[in-house]
Amino acid sequence: MSFVRPQPVAGVHPDTARIVALSAAIALNAAALLAALRPVAATLSVATPSPQALRLIDHPAEPKIVPPPPVLLKPLPPRSARAAPVVKPVSAPPQVAVVPTDEGTVAPTVPVPVEAAPPAESSAPVEATLAYVAAPPPTYPRVAILAHMEGTVMLRVLVDEAGKPLEVVVEGSSGHAVLDKAAREQVLARWRFQPATAGGKPVRAWARIPVSFDLRKG
């Protein structure tokens, strides 16, 4: 492309004419560039993005559970029966009675059976109401006096053939453990009874004995 050099016009400065010529040339070049780029811009604006292809993920199939084969149980062979040893009862040798003869020898006679001794009879205590031989009044514990404790203790006493207490059990409480203990210990140590009899003989017996604690009688 050639440019025509402008001729100076009368009355116009040469630099001004040059600037006008350069501006016209730049404007023509810009218009040509825009005309060349317009189809490309139209193509870019019309083009649509292609859809992204979907990729399917294949999941592995679940393994099938195969049950184990059944176990066949075979019965054990029967054990050989062992004969239990037979224990023969050992009997005592029979007693043989011997008698002297005229010739000075002895001859066996019929065996004499031996009878076992009868078992001894069990002497179980009986229930009885016993009379007192020695029954001193119970000593009041000092703690019970200060606390103003009163009450009656019912005791169950086992008395032997001589009338002595062997065992004392609190059957009915007085409501105070101090009085219950004092009554039990004093009866066991200091009281004596007339023993019970069975068939004319003294026997052991259980008896119920009340022991009262009264501050007015103390």
C-alpha positions as CSV (number, residue, x, y, z in Angstrom):
1,M,0.0,0.0,0.0
2,S,1.4,3.4,-1.1
3,F,0.6,6.6,0.5
4,V,0.4,9.8,-1.4
5,R,2.5,12.5,0.1
6,P,0.3,15.5,0.6
7,Q,1.4,18.7,-0.9
8,P,1.6,21.6,1.2
9,V,-1.5,23.7,1.0
10,A,-1.2,27.3,1.0
11,G,-1.7,28.8,4.3
12,V,-1.4,25.4,6.2
13,H,1.6,24.4,8.3
14,P,3.6,21.4,7.0
15,D,3.5,19.6,10.5
16,T,-0.2,19.8,10.7
17,A,-0.7,18.3,7.3
18,R,1.6,15.5,8.2
19,I,-0.3,14.7,11.4
20,V,-3.6,14.6,9.5
21,A,-2.2,12.3,6.9
22,L,-0.8,9.9,9.6
23,S,-4.2,9.8,11.4
24,A,-6.0,9.0,8.2
25,A,-3.6,6.2,7.5
26,I,-4.0,4.7,11.0
27,A,-7.8,4.9,10.8
28,L,-7.8,3.1,7.4
29,N,-5.5,0.3,8.8
30,A,-7.7,-0.1,11.9
31,A,-10.8,-0.4,9.8
32,A,-9.2,-3.1,7.6
33,L,-8.1,-5.0,10.8
34,L,-11.6,-4.9,12.2
35,A,-13.1,-6.2,9.0
36,A,-10.6,-9.1,9.0
37,L,-11.3,-10.1,12.6
38,R,-15.2,-9.9,12.5
39,P,-15.8,-13.5,11.0
40,V,-13.5,-15.0,13.7
41,A,-15.4,-13.3,16.5
42,A,-18.8,-14.4,15.0
43,T,-17.5,-18.0,14.8
44,L,-16.3,-18.0,18.4
45,S,-19.6,-16.7,19.7
46,V,-21.8,-19.2,17.8
47,A,-19.8,-22.3,18.7
48,T,-21.4,-24.3,21.5
49,P,-19.4,-26.5,23.9
50,S,-19.7,-30.2,23.2
51,P,-21.4,-32.2,26.1
52,Q,-18.9,-34.1,28.3
53,A,-19.2,-37.8,27.9
54,L,-20.4,-39.7,31.0
55,R,-18.3,-42.6,32.1
56,L,-20.0,-45.4,33.9
57,I,-18.2,-47.3,36.6
58,D,-18.8,-50.9,36.7
59,H,-19.1,-52.3,40.2
60,P,-17.9,-55.9,40.7
61,A,-20.6,-58.4,41.5
62,E,-20.8,-59.6,45.1
63,P,-19.3,-63.0,45.6
64,K,-21.8,-65.8,46.3
65,I,-21.4,-67.5,49.7
66,V,-21.1,-71.2,49.2
67,P,-22.0,-73.1,52.4
68,P,-19.5,-75.7,53.5
69,P,-20.3,-79.3,52.8
70,P,-22.1,-81.1,55.7
71,V,-19.9,-83.0,58.1
72,L,-20.9,-86.6,58.5
73,L,-20.4,-87.8,62.1
74,K,-19.7,-91.5,62.4
75,P,-20.7,-93.2,65.6
76,L,-17.9,-94.4,67.8
77,P,-17.6,-98.2,68.1
78,P,-18.9,-99.4,71.4
79,R,-16.4,-100.0,74.1
80,S,-15.9,-103.5,75.2
81,A,-17.8,-104.1,78.3
82,R,-15.5,-104.7,81.2
83,A,-16.7,-107.1,83.7
84,A,-16.7,-105.5,87.1
85,P,-14.9,-107.6,89.7
86,V,-17.2,-109.4,91.9
87,V,-16.4,-108.8,95.5
88,K,-17.5,-111.7,97.7
89,P,-18.6,-110.7,101.1
90,V,-16.3,-111.9,103.8
91,S,-18.3,-113.5,106.6
92,A,-16.9,-114.1,110.0
93,P,-16.0,-117.7,110.7
94,P,-18.7,-119.4,112.7
95,Q,-18.0,-120.0,116.3
96,V,-17.8,-123.7,117.0
97,A,-18.6,-125.0,120.5
98,V,-16.4,-127.9,121.7
99,V,-17.0,-130.4,124.4
100,P,-14.6,-132.8,126.1
101,T,-15.1,-136.6,125.5
102,D,-14.1,-139.6,127.5
103,E,-10.9,-140.1,125.4
104,G,-9.7,-136.6,126.2
105,T,-10.4,-135.2,122.7
106,V,-12.9,-132.5,121.7
107,A,-15.6,-132.8,119.0
108,P,-17.1,-129.9,117.1
109,T,-20.8,-129.3,117.6
110,V,-23.4,-127.2,115.8
111,P,-22.1,-123.5,115.2
112,V,-23.5,-121.0,117.6
113,P,-24.6,-117.7,116.0
114,V,-23.3,-114.5,117.6
115,E,-25.9,-111.8,118.2
116,A,-24.9,-108.1,117.7
117,A,-25.2,-105.8,120.6
118,P,-28.2,-103.5,120.4
119,P,-27.5,-99.8,119.5
120,A,-27.4,-97.4,122.4
121,E,-30.5,-95.3,122.7
122,S,-30.1,-91.6,121.7
123,S,-30.6,-89.2,124.6
124,A,-32.3,-86.3,122.8
125,P,-33.3,-83.3,125.0
126,V,-36.9,-83.1,125.9
127,E,-39.1,-80.0,126.4
128,A,-39.9,-79.4,130.1
129,T,-40.8,-76.9,132.7
130,L,-38.0,-76.9,135.3
131,A,-37.9,-75.7,138.9
132,Y,-35.2,-73.3,140.1
133,V,-32.6,-74.4,142.5
134,A,-30.5,-71.2,142.4
135,A,-31.8,-68.2,140.6
136,P,-30.2,-65.0,141.9
137,P,-31.7,-61.7,140.5
138,P,-29.8,-60.4,137.5
139,T,-27.2,-57.7,138.0
140,Y,-28.2,-54.5,136.2
141,P,-25.6,-53.2,133.7
142,R,-24.4,-49.7,134.6
143,V,-25.0,-48.5,131.0
144,A,-28.6,-49.7,131.2
145,I,-29.1,-47.9,134.5
146,L,-27.9,-44.6,133.1
147,A,-30.0,-45.0,130.0
148,H,-33.1,-46.1,132.1
149,M,-33.4,-49.4,130.2
150,E,-36.1,-51.9,131.3
151,G,-37.6,-55.1,129.8
152,T,-38.0,-58.8,130.0
153,V,-35.8,-61.3,128.1
154,M,-37.2,-64.7,127.2
155,L,-34.4,-67.3,127.2
156,R,-34.4,-70.9,126.0
157,V,-32.0,-72.9,128.3
158,L,-30.6,-76.4,127.7
159,V,-30.1,-78.0,131.2
160,D,-28.1,-81.2,131.6
161,E,-28.8,-84.2,133.9
162,A,-27.2,-82.3,136.9
163,G,-29.3,-79.2,136.5
164,K,-26.5,-77.0,135.0
165,P,-27.2,-74.8,132.0
166,L,-25.3,-75.9,128.9
167,E,-26.6,-73.5,126.3
168,V,-28.7,-70.3,126.6
169,V,-30.4,-68.8,123.5
170,V,-32.3,-65.4,123.4
171,E,-35.7,-66.4,122.1
172,G,-37.5,-63.1,122.9
173,S,-35.5,-59.8,123.1
174,S,-36.2,-57.1,125.7
175,G,-35.6,-54.5,123.1
176,H,-32.1,-53.7,124.4
177,A,-29.1,-55.7,123.4
178,V,-27.3,-54.8,126.7
179,L,-30.0,-56.4,128.7
180,D,-30.3,-59.5,126.5
181,K,-26.5,-60.1,126.8
182,A,-26.5,-59.6,130.6
183,A,-29.4,-62.0,131.1
184,R,-27.9,-64.7,128.9
185,E,-24.5,-64.5,130.5
186,Q,-25.8,-64.5,134.1
187,V,-28.2,-67.4,133.7
188,L,-25.5,-69.5,132.0
189,A,-23.0,-68.8,134.8
190,R,-25.0,-68.6,138.0
191,W,-28.4,-70.3,137.7
192,R,-29.1,-73.9,138.6
193,F,-32.3,-76.0,138.0
194,Q,-34.0,-79.2,139.0
195,P,-33.2,-81.6,136.1
196,A,-36.0,-83.2,134.2
197,T,-36.6,-87.0,134.6
198,A,-37.7,-89.7,132.2
199,G,-38.4,-93.2,133.4
200,G,-37.1,-92.2,136.8
201,K,-33.7,-91.1,135.4
202,P,-32.5,-87.5,134.9
203,V,-32.3,-86.4,131.3
204,R,-31.4,-83.3,129.4
205,A,-34.2,-80.8,128.7
206,W,-35.0,-77.5,127.1
207,A,-36.8,-74.9,129.2
208,R,-38.1,-71.4,128.6
209,I,-37.0,-68.9,131.3
210,P,-38.1,-65.2,131.6
211,V,-35.6,-62.7,133.0
212,S,-37.0,-59.3,134.0
213,F,-35.0,-56.0,134.4
214,D,-36.9,-53.5,136.5
215,L,-35.3,-50.3,137.9
216,R,-37.9,-50.0,140.6
217,K,-36.8,-53.4,142.0
218,G,-33.2,-52.7,141.6
